[in-house]
Amino acid sequence: MQVRKSRFIRMGSKIGAGVIIGAVLAVVPLSPSSATHLTTITLSSASVPQGTANVVLNGLVNNDTDSPPTCYYGWKLSTTSGTLAGAVVQVPDGTLHNDAYTLTVNTAALAPGVYNVAVTSTWDNPPLCTNEGPETANATVTITGRNGAFQCSAYAARTQTKYQPANDAYNPCKDDLNYFAQLQPIAGLGNVGAVRAQTDQQPNVLNAAAPAPADYADAQAHVAGVNLLVSGVRIKTGALWTQASLNCTGAGMTVKKNTNGTVATVNLNGRSFSTTSGYLKIKILGVTIEINKVTTVGNNVTRQALVITKTPLLGPAIKIVVGEANVGWTGNPCQGVF
């Protein structure tokens, strides 16, 4: 009686950022032989953008150089599991030398990088095919993309209400513009002049291009002037402009933050104060006025042209911001794999 044995395919791999673990079994009926040769097993590589859900790699097994083949080859599908799950689908040819297969791997959650995948074919009963040894095909899956993202937002003014916001979501940064050419009433306390808030990112889609020194994220707010009355303090200013930006710079391509801005004139209850781009803080009648205020928390930077706060003994606190620009970043958007 003819003895029928089987062989199997096992898939496992190592990656730079984690471990891809899996096992793929392929059951193969064999005929007794002592001179068969598994000459080649191949597996294609692939390169896909970050966020791609599945990658299909094509493979081929040349399982027997004898003619006619004596250790012929077939498949039985099994599932895989692990950090990067994969599944083999066979295209059997019965008793011919070459069998094609595909390996589908889930790449949706992978960070940019180059990941190794290996498929190994072995025999589970060597005495029947004595010249057979493990054969391995190596391939790579390259996930292209940035190692981080820019963030940005801008506001013409903010109380509990946001006035003319640009990219209010903040994360991720994207191009946006909000403009209003007429006076804007602010919380029943007065008004501000024509306003514009704008955010900008280069390139518009970070993962669409490799990092470059010209890459940036930028947020700006422009206000024609301010005329507010807060708790007995008349606050008037000339034109305000505020900006916060990020740039890719240096040989190692790191993120550099920068802020800028000016307030043309400041007048409080008829008294003028000199300021341009520097920080100024004034307290009058229990009202705190800050000019060109910069706040940095971790990777997040905010520049505000005018901040007015009042904390009364009774009743709600008052906080008004005129002209605000925010930028930040996660990871390192100035580096990536492409």
Stockholm file with secondary structure:
# STOCKHOLM 1.0

chainA/1-338         MQVRKSRFIRMGSKIGAGVIIGAVLAVVPLSPSSATHLTTITLSSASVPQGTANVVLNGLVNNDTDSPPTCYYGWKLSTTSGTLAGAVVQVPDGTLHNDAYTLTVNTAALAPGVYNVAVTSTWDNPPLCTNEGPETANATVTITGRNGAFQCSAYAARTQTKYQPANDAYNPCKDDLNYFAQLQPIAGLGNVGAVRAQTDQQPNVLNAAAPAPADYADAQAHVAGVNLLVSGVRIKTGALWTQASLNCTGAGMTVKKNTNGTVATVNLNGRSFSTTSGYLKIKILGVTIEINKVTTVGNNVTRQALVITKTPLLGPAIKIVVGEANVGWTGNPCQGVF
#=GR chainA/1-338 SS CCCCCCEEEEEECCBSSSCCCCCCCCCCCCCCCSSCCCCEEEECCEEEETTCCEEEEEEEEECCCSSSCSSCCCCCCCCCCSSSCEEEEEECCTTSSEEEEEEEEECTTCCSEEEEEEEEEEESCGGGSTTCCCEEEEEEEEEEEEEEEEEEEEEEEESSSEESCBSTTCSSCCCEEEEECSCEECTTSEEECSEEEEEEEESSSGGGSCCCTTCEEEEEEEESCEEEEETTEEEEECCEEEEEEEEEETTTTEEEEEEEEEECCEEETTEEECCSSSCEEEEETTEEEEEEEEEEETTEEEEEEEEEEECCSSSCCEEEEEEEEEEEEEEEEEEEEC
#=GC SS_cons         CCCCCCEEEEEECCBSSSCCCCCCCCCCCCCCCSSCCCCEEEECCEEEETTCCEEEEEEEEECCCSSSCSSCCCCCCCCCCSSSCEEEEEECCTTSSEEEEEEEEECTTCCSEEEEEEEEEEESCGGGSTTCCCEEEEEEEEEEEEEEEEEEEEEEEESSSEESCBSTTCSSCCCEEEEECSCEECTTSEEECSEEEEEEEESSSGGGSCCCTTCEEEEEEEESCEEEEETTEEEEECCEEEEEEEEEETTTTEEEEEEEEEECCEEETTEEECCSSSCEEEEETTEEEEEEEEEEETTEEEEEEEEEEECCSSSCCEEEEEEEEEEEEEEEEEEEEC
//
